Amino acid sequence: MSQGSHAGSLEEAKALLAQARQEAEWARAKLQKVSEILRTLSTLSHKINNPLTSLLGRVQLLKLGAEADPKTIKATGVIEESGYQIARLIKELGHVVKQGRREVEEGPGDPREDS
């Protein structure tokens, strides 16, 4: 091999290394961003779920005390159903956050396994 081909190979290797470093930096920044989003979603879920639980408990108390008033019974039923819908969404969000955290912790798989 001539000295010129060694120099060319060395330059190619340096270029590949620089590209790999840049891709690794990009992946690390993306992973950090995803982690921050997951933390935010988890916090929001918790902050919504706490007052929602209180709200649903109060609706139960209102329903017990409003046995004779059909309007109150209907209104509390609507509030209760809406609360349970929100609770289901928060639960689904919690599953998404858990799955996302698992994926972040495991890191990317070997791209050769996708083939």
Protein Blocks (a to p, Z undefined) as FASTA:
>chain_A
ZZklmmmmmmmmmmmmmmmmmmmmmmmmmmmmmmmmmmmmmmmmmmmmmmmmmmmmmmmm
mmmmmmmmmklmmmmmmmmmmmmmmmmmmmmmmmmmmmmmmmmmnopadfklmZZ
